[in-house]
């Protein structure tokens, strides 16, 4: 494959600006996701002054907020963190599904990468595992994904 051009992103995004949209609902889990996202960004060279944290009531409000942030063109990427935990009603399916769909629409409409760190889990235990214990920190993973996409898109840009 030496004659094939390969483009890949890196976990570096010097000078890039990031917005982190954080749901307050289920904050006992979400705050750990935010901590993970912030740690990943700053450890990989993103200046704290290039990060804006925006708090919203719940996961349902994340897509609209991401849309407004993307439309400003002030951010190179957005990291979305939240937690939707299944309960005894169909509410989980609606919120989780529409959050995913809404964020996909925003990233495609505005060309701004969105790192997806919104947990959609069956139990509180699963949420805790994904917020920094057994299953890693999905907030950090979302931030790394956003950084990698910024790097990749910069390589693709004309």
Secondary structure, 3 states (H helix, E strand, C coil): CCCCCCCCCCCCCCCCCEEEEEECCCHHHHHHHHHHHHHHHHHCCCCHHHEEEEEECCHHHHHHHHHHHHHHCCCCEEEEEEEEECCCCCHHHHHHHHHHHHHHHHHHHHCCEEEEEEEEECCHHHHHHHECCCCCEHHHHHHHHHHHHHHHHHHHCC
